């Protein structure tokens, strides 16, 4: 019995992994094998019954004699004749009868084993998705077409879940940006309000000298300029959030030339040395080169502010991930910067008038829009390292981002 159960389980698993057409053919072959066996048994039984009924029919006629033969056929032989006809009918049509039953049974088993479980998994998953619950897996472990359908539906569920998470993340990011913006503009507004009230109170009384008035107006103007810069950063952030990825094929040499152009532009007014290194061989990559340039320029500008003498840039391609490492020989990131350095408006500088801490946050947004990420770390020796990764398409993977 154990051997039979083992073989039955192996056959079940074998049919489960086959395509729908192959599985249906296998089911039909098994069913027709049963049909042929039943037909063989039925016809043998029918032949035996035919012989028995014919013999009894003939013996009855002989026993009653020629004079009573007609009476026997009418009275007693009718049953044998009916059985003879039924047996002959079953013997002739049993193949068609069993085949019809086989098709019904095979169709039912095929539907129950190959179609319904996958359909139930898909229907159940779609119901959860319609209810807004994207956390239930659509699972049907099979290599046939229904398994492929479930895997595609599962991939769609994951994409919807990712989109939902990204949407929530963007909303949370926008909330943080709004909160940071509201917090940071409070100081200049307070200063402007205080100076304005002061002037409104003491100018009419003639208690404000010309120099004092000029100083107060200059302070108000400075805070106004700061508010305008805040507004410009908000506009920049919104543009970066709405950046539409436009992937095109570019040779690595072309991308490196663009990065060298950025290096030349950034290093014009400084004596700091910038080194670009890569071991990449010439090939084509599918990516948004404008986004790559924007990210690289932000990272390089950030490194220029803190580097002492040198900046190292390294470009690495691992499968479908392009990573740009920007390292400087400065003091490195503080523990607080390592935790929150990529958040919008993060800055450790006191009273920063020009830098609002959006360079790294913009780079992070752009990297995430391109399927990558931005990470911060400190070098073992000295300095900070920014690693920006982008998902790229290569010629070997069909150019999928």
C-alpha positions, 0 to 999 in steps of 0.5 A, spaced: 500 500 500 505 504 501 508 503 494 501 504 491 500 511 495 507 513 493 506 512 486 500 515 486 503 521 489 508 522 484 503 521 479 499 527 482 505 531 482 507 530 475 500 532 473 500 538 477 507 540 474 505 539 467 501 544 462 494 544 461 494 541 454 499 535 457 495 534 463 489 533 459 492 529 455 495 524 460 488 524 464 485 522 457 490 517 456 489 514 464 481 515 463 481 511 456 486 506 459 480 505 464 475 505 459 479 499 455 479 495 461 472 496 462 470 494 455 474 488 455 471 486 462 464 488 460 465 484 453 467 478 456 462 478 461 457 479 455 459 474 451 459 469 457 452 471 458 450 470 451 452 463 451 448 462 457 442 465 455 443 462 448 444 455 451 438 456 455 433 458 450 435 453 445 434 447 451 427 450 452 425 450 445 428 442 445 425 440 452 418 443 450 418 439 443 416 442 436 408 442 438 409 447 444 415 451 441 411 457 439 408 457 446 414 457 449 417 462 445 411 467 447 410 465 454 417 463 457 422 465 452 421 472 452 425 474 458 431 470 455 430 474 448 430 480 452 436 479 456 439 476 449 438 483 446 440 487 452 446 483 453 448 484 445 446 492 446 451 492 452 456 488 448 456 493 442 455 500 445 459 499 452 465 502 448 461 509 447 458 509 454 464 508 458 467 513 453 462 518 455 463 517 462 470 517 462 470 524 459 465 527 464 469 524 470 476 526 466 473 533 465 471 534 472 477 531 475 481 536 470 477 542 473 477 540 480 485 539 480 488 544 475 483 550 474 479 551 480 484 552 485 488 557 481 482 561 479 480 561 487 486 563 489 486 569 484 478 570 485 480 571 493 486 575 492 482 580 487 477 580 492 482 583 498 485 588 493 478 590 491 477 591 499 484 595 499 488 590 502 494 588 498 497 584 503 494 577 502 499 573 497 496 570 491 499 563 491 498 557 487 505 553 486 504 550 479 508 550 473 502 550 468 499 556 465 494 557 471 501 557 475 503 563 471 497 566 471 497 566 479 505 569 479 503 574 474 497 576 479 502 576 484 507 580 481 501 585 480 499 585 487 506 586 489 507 592 484 500 595 487 503 594 494 509 598 492 505 603 489 501 604 495 507 604 499 510 609 495 504 613 495 504 613 503 511 615 503 511 621 498 505 623 502 509 622 509 515 626 505 511 631 503 508 632 510 515 632 513 517 637 508 511 642 510 512 641 517 520 643 516 518 649 511 513 651 516 518 651 522 524 654 518 520 660 516 517 661 523 524 665 525 524 670 519 517 671 520 518 673 527 524 677 526 520 681 520 514 682 525 518 684 531 522 689 527 515 692 523 512 693 530 518 696 533 518 701 527 510 702 527 511 704 534 517 708 535 518 712 528 512 716 529 515 718 535 521 720 532 525 715 537 528 712 531 535 715 528 536 714 521 542 709 522 537 705 526 532 705 521 537 703 516 539 697 520 532 695 521 530 695 514 536 691 512 535 686 517 527 685 514 530 685 507 535 680 509 529 675 512 525 677 506 531 674 501 531 668 506 523 667 505 524 667 497 530 662 498 525 658 502 520 658 496 525 657 491 527 650 495 520 648 495 519 649 488 525 645 486 523 640 491 516 639 487 519 639 481 524 633 483 518 629 486 515 630 479 521 628 475 519 623 469 524 618 468 526 618 460 530 612 459 535 612 453 541 608 451 548 611 453 555 608 452 559 608 458 564 613 455 558 618 454 556 618 461 563 618 464 564 625 459 558 628 462 561 627 469 567 629 467 564 636 465 560 636 471 567 635 475 570 641 471 565 646 472 565 644 480 572 645 481 573 651 477 574 656 483 577 651 488 584 648 488 581 641 491 583 635 487 577 631 484 579 624 481 574 620 477 575 612 477 572 606 474 573 599 471 567 599 467 568 596 460 565 599 454 557 598 453 550 601 453 546 602 459 539 604 459 538 610 464 536 617 464 542 621 463 540 628 466 537 625 472 544 622 473 548 628 472 543 632 477 544 627 482 552 627 481 552 634 481 549 635 488 553 629 491 559 633 488 557 640 491 556 637 498 563 633 498 566 640 495 563 644 502 567 639 506 573 636 503 580 638 505 584 637 499 581 631 495 575 628 492 574 621 490 569 619 485 568 611 483 563 608 478 561 601 479 556 597 475 553 590 478 548 587 474 543 592 473 545 597 478 549 603 477 553 606 483 556 612 484 561 613 490 563 620 492 568 620 497 572 626 501 577 627 506 573 632 510 571 630 517 565 625 515 558 625 517 556 626 524 552 620 527 546 625 527 547 626 519 548 619 518 541 618 521 537 624 518 542 627 512 538 625 507 531 628 510 529 635 507 532 641 510 536 637 514 543 642 516 547 642 522 550 649 520 548 654 524 544 660 521 545 657 514 543 662 509 545 659 503 544 652 504 537 649 506 539 641 506 536 639 500 541 637 496 542 630 499 534 629 499 533 631 492 538 626 490 535 621 494 528 622 491 531 622 484 535 615 486 528 612 488 524 615 482 530 611 478 529 605 482 535 606 486 537 609 493 542 613 496 546 611 502 551 615 507 557 612 511 564 614 513 570 612 511 574 607 515 580 612 514 577 619 514 572 623 510 565 621 508 562 617 503 555 618 499 553 612 495 548 613 489 545 607 486 540 607 480 537 601 476 539 601 469 538 597 463 543 593 460 543 590 453 543 583 456 537 583 460 533 586 454 533 594 457 528 593 463 529 598 468 
